[in-house]
Amino acid sequence: MTAHNQEMLPDVRHMQVFNAPIQKVWDAVSTPEGIATWFMPTSNFEAVLGNEFTLQSPYGVSPCKVREIDPPTRLVFNWGETWIVTFELKEVEGKTEFTLTHAGWIAGVMDNGMESAVARERMDHGWRTGVLPRLAEYVEA
């Protein structure tokens, strides 16, 4: 339970090791060109603390804000009202361990009428089978 007495669903979390140097992966997750290539189109994205930008998902435009940045190891941003996405990078023997955390899943019905648990499962599937494989393809090319 949160301070507001809302039940939270588990975070979506995925870890993958990329056969790429940390700077290449960092550039992929922290630049507008990189994000647009493997994730989704964005407007006004800059990896600068407090920067407000939008993500253009299949479900519409979502407001986002950079809330934490520590190049080249950590980028955290708010996505919409409740979600928090964290990209953590760690250099391991010339490769990059990449951990994605998608948090802020409040149980119940979302503004769009979809159950949070259903949306969470769809997003988990999307990260795992679509987004992260595209990131791997991009940074390992």
DSSP file (Angstrom, degrees, kcal/mol; ACC not computed):
  #  RESIDUE AA STRUCTURE BP1 BP2  ACC     N-H-->O    O-->H-N    N-H-->O    O-->H-N    TCO  KAPPA ALPHA  PHI   PSI    X-CA   Y-CA   Z-CA
    1    1 A M              0   0    0      0, 0.0     6,-0.2     0, 0.0     2,-0.1   0.000 360.0 360.0 360.0 143.4    0.0    0.0    0.0
    2    2 A T    >   -     0   0    0      4,-1.5     3,-2.0     1,-0.1     6,-0.0  -0.329 360.0 -91.1 -90.3 179.6    1.2    3.5   -0.7
    3    3 A A  T 3  S+     0   0    0      1,-0.3    -1,-0.1     2,-0.1     0, 0.0   0.755 129.3  56.4 -62.5 -22.9    0.8    6.5    1.5
    4    4 A H  T 3  S-     0   0    0      2,-0.1    -1,-0.3     0, 0.0     3,-0.1   0.227 119.3-110.6 -94.0  14.2   -2.5    7.2   -0.3
    5    5 A N    <   +     0   0    0     -3,-2.0     2,-0.4     1,-0.2    -2,-0.1   0.808  69.7 145.2  63.2  32.1   -3.8    3.7    0.6
    6    6 A Q        -     0   0    0    100,-0.0    -4,-1.5     0, 0.0     2,-0.3  -0.865  51.6-122.1-103.1 134.7   -3.7    2.5   -3.0
    7    7 A E        -     0   0    0     -2,-0.4   100,-3.1    -6,-0.2     2,-0.4  -0.565  28.6-149.0 -74.1 133.8   -2.8   -1.1   -3.8
    8    8 A M  B     -A  106   0A   0     -2,-0.3    98,-0.2    98,-0.2     3,-0.1  -0.835   2.4-139.6-107.0 142.3    0.3   -1.3   -6.0
    9    9 A L        -     0   0    0     96,-3.5    96,-0.4    -2,-0.4    95,-0.2  -0.583  42.2 -82.3 -88.5 159.6    1.0   -4.0   -8.6
   10   10 A P        -     0   0    0      0, 0.0    -1,-0.1     0, 0.0     2,-0.0  -0.257  50.1-103.3 -62.0 149.2    4.6   -5.4   -8.9
   11   11 A D        -     0   0    0      1,-0.1     2,-0.5    -3,-0.1    92,-0.2  -0.324  28.1-118.6 -63.8 152.2    7.0   -3.5  -11.0
   12   12 A V  E     +B  102   0B   0     90,-2.5    90,-3.1     2,-0.0     2,-0.4  -0.864  42.7 177.5 -87.9 127.9    7.9   -4.7  -14.5
   13   13 A R  E     +B  101   0B   0     -2,-0.5     2,-0.4    88,-0.2    88,-0.2  -0.995  12.5 172.9-141.0 131.9   11.6   -5.4  -14.4
   14   14 A H  E     -B  100   0B   0     86,-2.3    86,-3.1    -2,-0.4     2,-0.4  -1.000   9.9-165.8-138.0 138.1   13.9   -6.8  -17.1
   15   15 A M  E     +B   99   0B   0     -2,-0.4     2,-0.3    84,-0.2    84,-0.2  -0.979  14.2 168.7-123.0 137.2   17.7   -7.3  -17.2
   16   16 A Q  E     -B   98   0B   0     82,-2.5    82,-3.4    -2,-0.4     2,-0.6  -0.996  28.7-134.7-146.1 144.6   19.6   -8.0  -20.3
   17   17 A V  E     -B   97   0B   0     -2,-0.3     2,-0.4    80,-0.2    80,-0.2  -0.906  22.7-157.1-102.8 124.7   23.3   -8.0  -21.2
   18   18 A F  E     -B   96   0B   0     78,-3.2    78,-2.4    -2,-0.6     2,-2.1  -0.816  21.5-130.1-101.5 139.5   24.2   -6.3  -24.5
   19   19 A N  S    S+     0   0    0     -2,-0.4    76,-0.1    76,-0.2    -2,-0.0  -0.509  80.2  93.3 -83.0  68.6   27.3   -7.0  -26.4
   20   20 A A  S    S-     0   0    0     -2,-2.1    -2,-0.2   121,-0.1   120,-0.1  -0.982  83.4 -93.8-157.8 149.0   28.1   -3.3  -26.7
   21   21 A P    >>  -     0   0    0      0, 0.0     4,-1.8     0, 0.0     3,-0.5  -0.328  38.7-113.5 -67.6 153.7   30.1   -0.7  -24.7
   22   22 A I  H 3> S+     0   0    0     73,-0.3     4,-3.0     1,-0.2     5,-0.2   0.850 114.1  57.0 -58.1 -38.1   28.2    1.2  -22.0
   23   23 A Q  H 3> S+     0   0    0      1,-0.2     4,-2.5     2,-0.2    -1,-0.2   0.882 105.6  50.7 -64.6 -36.7   28.6    4.6  -23.9
   24   24 A K  H <> S+     0   0    0     -3,-0.5     4,-1.5     2,-0.2    -1,-0.2   0.911 113.5  44.7 -66.2 -41.3   26.9    3.2  -27.0
   25   25 A V  H  X S+     0   0    0     -4,-1.8     4,-1.7     2,-0.2    -2,-0.2   0.914 112.2  52.6 -68.2 -42.0   24.0    1.9  -24.9
   26   26 A W  H  X S+     0   0    0     -4,-3.0     4,-1.5     1,-0.2     3,-0.3   0.926 108.0  50.8 -58.7 -45.3   23.8    5.2  -23.0
   27   27 A D  H  X S+     0   0    0     -4,-2.5     4,-0.7     1,-0.2     7,-0.4   0.857 108.5  53.7 -61.1 -34.2   23.6    7.1  -26.2
   28   28 A A  H  < S+     0   0    0     -4,-1.5    -1,-0.2     1,-0.2    10,-0.2   0.832 117.2  35.4 -69.2 -32.5   20.8    4.8  -27.3
   29   29 A V  H  < S+     0   0    0     -4,-1.7    -2,-0.2    -3,-0.3    -1,-0.2   0.537 120.9  45.3 -99.4  -6.9   18.7    5.5  -24.2
   30   30 A S  H  < S+     0   0    0     -4,-1.5    17,-0.6    -5,-0.2    -2,-0.2   0.300  97.7  72.4-123.4   9.8   19.6    9.2  -23.6
   31   31 A T  S  X S-     0   0    0     -4,-0.7     4,-2.7    -5,-0.1     5,-0.3  -0.933  76.7-125.5-124.0 150.7   19.3   10.9  -27.0
   32   32 A P  H  > S+     0   0    0      0, 0.0     4,-2.2     0, 0.0     5,-0.2   0.892 113.0  50.1 -58.7 -39.4   16.2   11.7  -29.0
   33   33 A E  H  > S+     0   0    0      2,-0.2     4,-1.3     1,-0.2    -5,-0.1   0.918 112.8  46.1 -65.7 -43.6   17.6    9.8  -32.0
   34   34 A G  H >> S+     0   0    0     -7,-0.4     4,-1.7     2,-0.2     3,-0.5   0.957 112.9  48.0 -63.6 -51.8   18.3    6.7  -30.0
   35   35 A I  H 3X>S+     0   0    0     -4,-2.7     4,-2.6     1,-0.2     5,-0.7   0.903 111.4  51.1 -56.3 -44.6   15.0    6.7  -28.1
   36   36 A A  H 3<5S+     0   0    0     -4,-2.2    -1,-0.2    -5,-0.3    -2,-0.2   0.798 107.6  55.2 -65.9 -28.0   13.0    7.1  -31.4
   37   37 A T  H <<5S+     0   0    0     -4,-1.3    -1,-0.2    -3,-0.5    -2,-0.2   0.913 126.4  12.7 -73.7 -43.2   14.9    4.2  -33.0
   38   38 A W  H  <5S+     0   0    0     -4,-1.7    97,-0.2   -10,-0.2    96,-0.2   0.651 134.3  29.7-111.2 -17.9   14.2    1.5  -30.5
   39   39 A F  T  <5S-     0   0    0     -4,-2.6    -3,-0.2    -5,-0.4    -4,-0.1   0.752 107.7 -62.2-108.0 -87.7   11.5    2.8  -28.2
   40   40 A M      < -     0   0    0     -5,-0.7    -1,-0.2    17,-0.0    -2,-0.1  -0.977  57.2 -72.5-161.8 161.7    8.9    5.3  -29.6
   41   41 A P        -     0   0    0      0, 0.0    15,-2.8     0, 0.0     2,-0.3  -0.242  50.7-170.4 -59.7 148.2    8.8    8.8  -31.1
   42   42 A T  E     -C   55   0B   0     13,-0.2     2,-0.5   -10,-0.1    13,-0.2  -0.964  17.4-142.4-138.9 153.8    9.3   11.6  -28.7
   43   43 A S  E    S-C   54   0B   0     11,-1.9    11,-1.8    -2,-0.3     0, 0.0  -0.981  82.3  -5.2-118.7 131.5    9.0   15.3  -28.7
   44   44 A N  S    S+     0   0    0     -2,-0.5     2,-0.3     1,-0.2    -1,-0.1   0.683  82.2 167.1  66.7  21.7   11.4   17.6  -26.9
   45   45 A F        +     0   0    0      9,-0.2     2,-0.3     2,-0.1    -1,-0.2  -0.536   2.6 157.9 -72.7 129.7   13.4   14.8  -25.3
   46   46 A E        -     0   0    0     -2,-0.3     2,-2.3     2,-0.2    20,-0.2  -0.969  47.7-122.8-144.1 138.9   16.7   15.8  -23.7
   47   47 A A  S    S+     0   0    0    -17,-0.6     2,-0.4    -2,-0.3    -2,-0.1  -0.462  70.6 125.4 -81.0  69.5   18.5   13.8  -20.9
   48   48 A V  S >  S-     0   0    0     -2,-2.3     3,-2.6    20,-0.0    18,-0.3  -0.997  71.6 -98.7-131.7 132.2   18.4   16.8  -18.6
   49   49 A L  T 3  S+     0   0    0     -2,-0.4    18,-0.2     1,-0.3     3,-0.1  -0.240 109.2  12.1 -52.3 128.2   17.1   16.9  -15.1
   50   50 A G  T 3  S+     0   0    0     16,-2.3    -1,-0.3     1,-0.3    17,-0.1   0.315  87.4 149.9  87.2  -8.3   13.6   18.3  -15.1
   51   51 A N    <   -     0   0    0     -3,-2.6    15,-2.5    -5,-0.2     2,-0.4  -0.372  36.2-147.2 -62.2 130.8   13.2   18.2  -18.9
   52   52 A E  E     + D   0  65B   0     13,-0.2     2,-0.3    -3,-0.1    13,-0.2  -0.859  30.9 151.2-100.8 134.5    9.5   17.8  -19.9
   53   53 A F  E     - D   0  64B   0     11,-1.9    11,-3.0    -2,-0.4     2,-0.4  -0.883  34.7-118.6-148.7 175.8    8.8   15.8  -23.1
   54   54 A T  E     -CD  43  63B   0    -11,-1.8   -11,-1.9    -2,-0.3     2,-0.4  -0.949   9.0-147.7-125.5 148.8    6.2   13.6  -24.6
   55   55 A L  E     -CD  42  62B   0      7,-2.3     7,-2.8    -2,-0.4     2,-0.9  -0.936  13.4-144.9-108.0 137.1    6.2   10.0  -25.8
   56   56 A Q  E     + D   0  61B   0    -15,-2.8     5,-0.2    -2,-0.4    -2,-0.0  -0.790  30.5 173.9-106.4  90.6    3.9    9.1  -28.8
   57   57 A S  E >   - D   0  60B   0      3,-2.1     3,-1.8    -2,-0.9   -17,-0.0  -0.350  50.2 -99.1 -89.9 170.9    2.7    5.6  -28.0
   58   58 A P  T 3  S+     0   0    0      0, 0.0     3,-0.1     0, 0.0    -1,-0.1   0.714 125.7  54.1 -60.8 -18.5    0.1    3.6  -30.0
   59   59 A Y  T 3  S-     0   0    0      1,-0.4     2,-0.2     3,-0.0    -3,-0.0   0.402 123.6 -86.6 -97.0   1.4   -2.4    4.7  -27.3
   60   60 A G  E <   -D   57   0B   0     -3,-1.8    -3,-2.1     2,-0.1     2,-0.4  -0.743  64.3 -32.5 125.5-173.5   -1.7    8.5  -27.7
   61   61 A V  E     -D   56   0B   0     -2,-0.2    -5,-0.2    -5,-0.2   -19,-0.0  -0.680  52.7-164.6 -87.6 133.3    0.6   11.1  -26.5
   62   62 A S  E     -D   55   0B   0     -7,-2.8    -7,-2.3    -2,-0.4     2,-0.2  -0.971  17.2-128.0-121.3 131.2    1.9   10.8  -22.9
   63   63 A P  E     +D   54   0B   0      0, 0.0    17,-3.3     0, 0.0     2,-0.3  -0.541  33.1 179.8 -74.5 141.6    3.6   13.6  -20.9
   64   64 A C  E     -DE  53  79B   0    -11,-3.0   -11,-1.9    15,-0.2     2,-0.3  -0.915  14.9-162.4-137.7 162.7    6.9   12.7  -19.3
   65   65 A K  E     -DE  52  78B   0     13,-1.4    13,-2.8    -2,-0.3     2,-0.4  -0.954  25.2-121.7-151.5 129.9    9.6   14.4  -17.2
   66   66 A V  E     + E   0  77B   0    -15,-2.5   -16,-2.3    -2,-0.3    11,-0.3  -0.568  34.2 170.6 -69.4 124.0   13.2   13.5  -16.5
   67   67 A R  E     +     0   0B   0      9,-2.6     2,-0.3    -2,-0.4    10,-0.2   0.575  61.7  17.5-113.6 -13.9   13.5   13.0  -12.7
   68   68 A E  E     + E   0  76B   0      8,-1.6     8,-2.6   -20,-0.1    -1,-0.3  -0.966  58.4 175.8-157.5 140.3   17.0   11.6  -12.3
   69   69 A I  E     + E   0  75B   0     -2,-0.3     6,-0.2     6,-0.2   -20,-0.1  -0.963  11.6 164.4-150.9 133.9   20.1   11.4  -14.5
   70   70 A D  E >>  - E   0  74B   0      4,-2.9     3,-2.9    -2,-0.3     4,-1.4  -0.653  46.6-111.8-146.1  82.1   23.6   10.0  -13.8
   71   71 A P  T 34 S+     0   0    0      0, 0.0   -48,-0.1     0, 0.0    -2,-0.0  -0.299  89.2   3.9 -62.3 141.8   25.4    9.5  -17.1
   72   72 A P  T 34 S+     0   0    0      0, 0.0     3,-0.1     0, 0.0   -46,-0.1  -0.731 132.7  44.6-101.2  37.9   26.2    6.9  -18.3
   73   73 A T  T <4 S+     0   0    0     -3,-2.9    16,-2.6     1,-0.3     2,-0.3   0.646 105.9  30.0-116.9 -16.4   24.6    4.7  -15.6
   74   74 A R  E  <  +EF  70  88B   0     -4,-1.4    -4,-2.9    14,-0.2     2,-0.4  -0.966  42.3 170.8-155.9 131.7   21.1    5.9  -14.8
   75   75 A L  E     -EF  69  87B   0     12,-2.1    12,-3.0    -2,-0.3     2,-0.4  -0.984  12.3-178.6-137.9 127.3   18.1    7.7  -16.4
   76   76 A V  E     +EF  68  86B   0     -8,-2.6    -9,-2.6    -2,-0.4    -8,-1.6  -0.989   5.1 172.6-128.7 133.3   14.7    7.9  -14.6
   77   77 A F  E     -EF  66  85B   0      8,-2.5     8,-2.9    -2,-0.4     2,-0.3  -0.998  31.6-121.3-141.1 148.5   11.6    9.6  -16.0
   78   78 A N  E     -EF  65  84B   0    -13,-2.8   -13,-1.4    -2,-0.3     2,-0.5  -0.620  24.4-161.4 -76.9 143.0    8.0    9.9  -15.1
   79   79 A W  E  >  -EF  64  83B   0      4,-2.5     4,-1.2    -2,-0.3     3,-0.4  -0.954  57.4 -37.8-129.9 110.9    5.6    8.6  -17.8
   80   80 A G  T  4 S-     0   0    0    -17,-3.3   -15,-0.1    -2,-0.5   -18,-0.0  -0.360 108.3 -36.8  69.4-154.1    2.1    9.9  -17.5
   81   81 A E  T  4 S+     0   0    0      1,-0.1    -1,-0.2    -3,-0.1   -17,-0.0   0.862 134.4   6.3 -74.2 -38.1    0.5   10.4  -14.0
   82   82 A T  T  4 S+     0   0    0     -3,-0.4    -2,-0.2    22,-0.0    -1,-0.1   0.650  95.3 103.5-125.8 -20.7    1.9    7.4  -12.1
   83   83 A W  E  <  -F   79   0B   0     -4,-1.2    -4,-2.5    19,-0.0     2,-0.4  -0.400  42.2-168.0 -76.5 145.4    4.5    5.5  -14.0
   84   84 A I  E     -FG  78 103B   0     19,-2.0    19,-3.2    -6,-0.2     2,-0.5  -0.991   4.9-163.0-130.2 122.6    8.2    5.7  -13.4
   85   85 A V  E     -FG  77 102B   0     -8,-2.9    -8,-2.5    -2,-0.4     2,-0.4  -0.913   6.1-170.0-109.4 131.0   10.7    4.2  -15.9
   86   86 A T  E     -FG  76 101B   0     15,-2.7    15,-2.2    -2,-0.5     2,-0.5  -0.981   9.8-166.0-124.0 129.3   14.3    3.6  -14.9
   87   87 A F  E     -FG  75 100B   0    -12,-3.0   -12,-2.1    -2,-0.4     2,-0.4  -0.974  12.6-174.6-110.1 120.6   17.1    2.6  -17.2
   88   88 A E  E     -FG  74  99B   0     11,-2.6    11,-2.8    -2,-0.5     2,-0.4  -0.969   2.0-168.4-118.5 131.6   20.2    1.4  -15.3
   89   89 A L  E     + G   0  98B   0    -16,-2.6     2,-0.4    -2,-0.4     9,-0.2  -0.939   6.9 179.7-121.9 140.2   23.5    0.5  -17.0
   90   90 A K  E     - G   0  97B   0      7,-1.9     7,-3.3    -2,-0.4     2,-0.4  -0.988  26.8-127.5-141.3 128.9   26.5   -1.3  -15.7
   91   91 A E  E     + G   0  96B   0     -2,-0.4     2,-0.4     5,-0.2     5,-0.2  -0.621  28.8 178.8 -77.6 130.0   29.7   -2.1  -17.5
   92   92 A V  E >   - G   0  95B   0      3,-2.5     3,-1.9    -2,-0.4    -2,-0.0  -0.889  67.2 -37.0-136.8 102.4   30.6   -5.8  -17.3
   93   93 A E  T 3  S-     0   0    0     -2,-0.4     3,-0.1     1,-0.3    -2,-0.0   0.891 122.8 -43.6  51.1  49.1   33.8   -6.9  -19.1
   94   94 A G  T 3  S+     0   0    0      1,-0.3    -1,-0.3   -75,-0.0     2,-0.2   0.394 126.4  93.3  81.1  -4.2   33.3   -4.7  -22.1
   95   95 A K  E <  S- G   0  92B   0     -3,-1.9    -3,-2.5   -76,-0.1     2,-0.5  -0.565  73.9-118.2-109.2 177.7   29.6   -5.4  -22.3
   96   96 A T  E     -BG  18  91B   0    -78,-2.4   -78,-3.2    -5,-0.2     2,-0.6  -0.970   8.6-151.5-126.7 122.2   26.6   -3.6  -20.8
   97   97 A E  E     -BG  17  90B   0     -7,-3.3    -7,-1.9    -2,-0.5     2,-0.5  -0.811  22.6-165.3 -85.5 121.3   24.2   -5.0  -18.2
   98   98 A F  E     -BG  16  89B   0    -82,-3.4   -82,-2.5    -2,-0.6     2,-0.5  -0.942   8.4-171.4-116.0 124.1   20.9   -3.1  -18.8
   99   99 A T  E     -BG  15  88B   0    -11,-2.8   -11,-2.6    -2,-0.5     2,-0.5  -0.970   2.8-166.0-118.7 126.4   18.1   -3.1  -16.3
  100  100 A L  E     -BG  14  87B   0    -86,-3.1   -86,-2.3    -2,-0.5     2,-0.4  -0.923   4.4-174.5-107.8 131.2   14.7   -1.7  -17.1
  101  101 A T  E     -BG  13  86B   0    -15,-2.2   -15,-2.7    -2,-0.5     2,-0.6  -0.994   7.6-171.1-126.2 126.5   12.2   -1.0  -14.3
  102  102 A H  E     +BG  12  85B   0    -90,-3.1   -90,-2.5    -2,-0.4   -17,-0.2  -0.924  25.7 167.2-116.2 102.2    8.7    0.2  -15.1
  103  103 A A  E     + G   0  84B   0    -19,-3.2   -19,-2.0    -2,-0.6   -92,-0.0  -0.486  34.6  73.8-111.0 175.7    7.1    1.1  -11.8
  104  104 A G        +     0   0    0    -21,-0.3     2,-1.0   -95,-0.2    -1,-0.1   0.758  48.7 161.6  92.8  28.6    4.0    2.9  -10.5
  105  105 A W        -     0   0    0    -96,-0.4   -96,-3.5    -3,-0.1     2,-0.5  -0.710  20.0-165.1 -86.1 100.8    1.3    0.4  -11.3
  106  106 A I  B     -A    8   0A   0     -2,-1.0   -98,-0.2   -98,-0.2    10,-0.1  -0.757  24.0-117.7 -87.8 126.5   -1.7    1.3   -9.2
  107  107 A A  S    S+     0   0    0   -100,-3.1     2,-0.3    -2,-0.5  -100,-0.2  -0.269  74.3  45.3 -62.1 146.9   -4.3   -1.5   -9.0
  108  108 A G  S    S-     0   0    0      2,-0.0     8,-3.5     0, 0.0     2,-0.5  -0.832  99.9 -24.6 122.5-158.9   -7.7   -0.7  -10.4
  109  109 A V  B     -H  115   0C   0     -2,-0.3     6,-0.2     6,-0.2     5,-0.1  -0.808  59.1-138.8 -97.8 130.9   -9.1    0.9  -13.6
  110  110 A M    >   -     0   0    0      4,-3.1     3,-2.1    -2,-0.5    -1,-0.0  -0.267  32.7 -95.4 -80.1 171.4   -6.9    3.4  -15.4
  111  111 A D  T 3  S+     0   0    0      1,-0.3    -1,-0.1     2,-0.1    -2,-0.0   0.802 125.1  57.3 -57.4 -31.1   -8.1    6.6  -16.9
  112  112 A N  T 3  S-     0   0    0      2,-0.1    -1,-0.3     1,-0.1     3,-0.1   0.418 120.8-107.5 -83.5   3.4   -8.5    4.9  -20.3
  113  113 A G  S <  S+     0   0    0     -3,-2.1     2,-0.3     1,-0.3    -2,-0.1   0.362  79.3 127.2  90.4  -5.5  -10.9    2.3  -18.8
  114  114 A M        -     0   0    0      1,-0.1    -4,-3.1    -5,-0.1    -1,-0.3  -0.633  67.3-108.8 -87.2 142.6   -8.4   -0.5  -18.9
  115  115 A E  B  >  -H  109   0C   0     -2,-0.3     4,-2.4    -6,-0.2     3,-0.3  -0.484  23.6-131.0 -64.7 135.9   -7.6   -2.6  -15.8
  116  116 A S  H  > S+     0   0    0     -8,-3.5     4,-3.1     1,-0.2     5,-0.2   0.880 106.9  56.0 -56.8 -40.5   -4.1   -1.8  -14.6
  117  117 A A  H  > S+     0   0    0     -9,-0.3     4,-2.0     2,-0.2    -1,-0.2   0.880 109.2  46.5 -63.1 -37.3   -3.3   -5.5  -14.3
  118  118 A V  H  > S+     0   0    0     -3,-0.3     4,-2.3     2,-0.2    -2,-0.2   0.932 113.9  47.5 -68.7 -46.2   -4.1   -6.0  -18.0
  119  119 A A  H  X S+     0   0    0     -4,-2.4     4,-2.8     1,-0.2    -2,-0.2   0.903 110.8  52.8 -61.0 -41.2   -2.1   -2.9  -19.0
  120  120 A R  H  X S+     0   0    0     -4,-3.1     4,-2.9     1,-0.2    -1,-0.2   0.926 109.5  47.9 -61.3 -45.3    0.8   -4.1  -16.9
  121  121 A E  H  X S+     0   0    0     -4,-2.0     4,-2.4     2,-0.2    -1,-0.2   0.898 112.7  49.1 -63.2 -40.3    0.8   -7.5  -18.6
  122  122 A R  H  X S+     0   0    0     -4,-2.3     4,-2.6     2,-0.2    -2,-0.2   0.917 113.3  46.3 -64.8 -42.9    0.6   -5.9  -22.0
  123  123 A M  H  X S+     0   0    0     -4,-2.8     4,-3.0     2,-0.2     5,-0.3   0.914 111.0  52.1 -66.8 -41.8    3.5   -3.5  -21.2
  124  124 A D  H  X S+     0   0    0     -4,-2.9     4,-2.4     1,-0.2    -2,-0.2   0.940 112.4  46.2 -57.0 -47.8    5.6   -6.3  -19.7
  125  125 A H  H  X S+     0   0    0     -4,-2.4     4,-3.0     1,-0.2     5,-0.4   0.909 112.8  50.6 -61.5 -43.3    5.0   -8.3  -22.9
  126  126 A G  H  X>S+     0   0    0     -4,-2.6     5,-2.5     2,-0.2     4,-1.9   0.915 111.8  46.0 -63.2 -44.8    5.9   -5.3  -25.1
  127  127 A W  I  <>S+     0   0    0     -4,-3.0     5,-2.6     3,-0.2    -1,-0.2   0.945 118.9  42.8 -59.9 -47.9    9.1   -4.5  -23.2
  128  128 A R  I  <5S+     0   0    0     -4,-2.4    -2,-0.2    -5,-0.3    -1,-0.2   0.888 126.6  26.5 -69.9 -42.8   10.2   -8.2  -23.3
  129  129 A T  I  <5S+     0   0    0     -4,-3.0    -3,-0.2    -5,-0.2    -1,-0.2   0.618 134.9  16.1-103.0 -13.3    9.2   -9.1  -26.9
  130  130 A G  I  X5S+     0   0    0     -4,-1.9     4,-1.6    -5,-0.4    -3,-0.2   0.716 121.3  39.6-121.8 -60.5    9.4   -5.8  -28.8
  131  131 A V  I  ><S+     0   0    0     -5,-2.5     4,-2.2     2,-0.2    -4,-0.2   0.951 116.3  44.2 -69.1 -53.2   11.2   -2.9  -27.2
  132  132 A L  H  ><S+     0   0    0     -5,-2.6     4,-2.6    -6,-0.3    -1,-0.2   0.888 112.3  52.5 -65.5 -38.8   14.2   -4.6  -25.6
  133  133 A P  H  > S+     0   0    0      0, 0.0     4,-2.4     0, 0.0    -1,-0.2   0.887 109.7  50.6 -61.3 -35.5   15.0   -6.8  -28.6
  134  134 A R  H  X S+     0   0    0     -4,-1.6     4,-2.2     2,-0.2    -2,-0.2   0.897 110.0  50.0 -66.9 -38.5   14.9   -3.6  -30.8
  135  135 A L  H  X S+     0   0    0     -4,-2.2     4,-2.7   -97,-0.2     5,-0.3   0.931 110.8  49.5 -63.3 -44.7   17.3   -2.0  -28.3
  136  136 A A  H  X S+     0   0    0     -4,-2.6     4,-2.2     1,-0.2    -2,-0.2   0.927 111.4  48.6 -59.2 -45.9   19.6   -5.0  -28.5
  137  137 A E  H  < S+     0   0    0     -4,-2.4     4,-0.5     1,-0.2    -1,-0.2   0.898 113.3  48.7 -61.1 -40.9   19.6   -5.0  -32.3
  138  138 A Y  H >< S+     0   0    0     -4,-2.2     3,-0.6     1,-0.2    -2,-0.2   0.933 117.5  37.5 -66.2 -48.5   20.3   -1.2  -32.3
  139  139 A V  H 3< S+     0   0    0     -4,-2.7    -1,-0.2     1,-0.2    -2,-0.2   0.748 116.5  51.2 -81.3 -22.2   23.2   -1.3  -29.9
  140  140 A E  T 3<        0   0    0     -4,-2.2    -1,-0.2    -5,-0.3    -2,-0.2   0.447 360.0 360.0 -93.5   0.5   24.8   -4.5  -31.1
  141  141 A A    <         0   0    0     -3,-0.6    -1,-0.2    -4,-0.5    -2,-0.1   0.481 360.0 360.0 -72.5 360.0   24.8   -3.5  -34.8
